[in-house]
Amino acid sequence: MNTGKVAFLIIDMLNDFVLEGAVLEVPATRKIIPTLKKRIEKTRNVGSIWIN
């Protein structure tokens, strides 16, 4: 993979969906947060960009 041509996009991870008790809470969204954190770190380490 050419990391110079890779971007990692995170779309609609809004507090209104993720936070407990939020107006539009979707509890299942919290399950993916640990995986997203790992992917963001890996993306940064290889020099690619990530957009949130």
Backbone hydrogen bonds in HBPLUS format (Angstrom, degrees):
<---DONOR---> <-ACCEPTOR-->    atom                        ^
c    i                          cat <-CA-CA->   ^        H-A-AA   ^      H-
h    n   atom  resd res      DA  || num        DHA   H-A  angle D-A-AA Bond
n    s   type  num  typ     dist DA aas  dist angle  dist       angle   num
A0005-LYS N   A0002-ASN O   2.93 MM   3  5.72 166.6  1.95 125.0 129.3     1
A0006-VAL N   A0003-THR O   3.45 MM   3  5.12 161.5  2.49 105.6 103.0     2
A0008-PHE N   A0049-ILE O   2.93 MM  41  6.34 152.3  2.00 142.9 152.0     3
A0051-ILE N   A0008-PHE O   2.79 MM  43  6.22 154.3  1.85 155.4 162.6     4
A0010-ILE N   A0051-ILE O   2.82 MM  41  6.18 156.3  1.87 167.5 172.0     5
A0017-PHE N   A0014-LEU O   2.91 MM   3  5.52 152.2  1.99 117.6 125.5     6
A0018-VAL N   A0014-LEU O   3.10 MM   4  6.30 154.2  2.17 149.2 157.2     7
A0019-LEU N   A0015-ASN O   2.99 MM   4  5.28 159.9  2.03 134.5 141.1     8
A0024-LEU N   A0016-ASP O   3.17 MM   8  5.23 125.9  2.48 134.1 146.1     9
A0026-VAL N   A0017-PHE O   2.79 MM   9  5.26 161.1  1.83 148.9 142.5    10
A0022-ALA N   A0019-LEU O   3.09 MM   3  5.41 159.9  2.13 131.2 130.5    11
A0025-GLU N   A0022-ALA O   3.23 MM   3  4.94 163.9  2.26 111.5 109.3    12
A0029-THR N   A0026-VAL O   2.90 MM   3  5.81 160.2  1.94 132.5 137.8    13
A0030-ARG N   A0027-PRO O   3.20 MM   3  5.97 152.0  2.29 120.2 125.5    14
A0031-LYS N   A0028-ALA O   3.12 MM   3  5.56 150.2  2.21 110.5 118.7    15
A0032-ILE N   A0029-THR O   3.37 MM   3  5.97 152.3  2.45 112.9 118.4    16
A0033-ILE N   A0030-ARG O   3.36 MM   3  5.47 155.8  2.42 103.8 110.6    17
A0036-LEU N   A0032-ILE O   2.94 MM   4  6.20 158.5  1.99 157.2 164.3    18
A0037-LYS N   A0033-ILE O   2.94 MM   4  6.16 160.0  1.98 158.8 163.4    19
A0038-LYS N   A0034-PRO O   3.17 MM   4  6.43 158.4  2.22 145.4 150.3    20
A0039-ARG N   A0035-THR O   2.98 MM   4  6.21 160.8  2.01 150.9 156.4    21
A0040-ILE N   A0036-LEU O   2.84 MM   4  6.03 158.7  1.88 154.3 159.9    22
A0041-GLU N   A0037-LYS O   3.07 MM   4  6.27 163.7  2.09 147.5 151.6    23
A0042-LYS N   A0038-LYS O   2.96 MM   4  6.20 163.0  1.99 149.9 154.8    24
A0043-THR N   A0039-ARG O   2.86 MM   4  6.00 158.8  1.90 148.5 154.7    25
A0044-ARG N   A0040-ILE O   2.95 MM   4  6.20 159.6  1.99 152.0 156.9    26
A0045-ASN N   A0041-GLU O   2.91 MM   4  6.13 160.0  1.95 151.5 157.3    27
A0046-VAL N   A0042-LYS O   3.14 MM   4  6.37 144.5  2.27 149.1 156.3    28
A0048-SER N   A0043-THR O   3.10 MM   5  5.35 136.5  2.29 166.5 161.8    29
A0047-GLY N   A0044-ARG O   3.11 MM   3  5.21 155.7  2.17 104.6 112.0    30
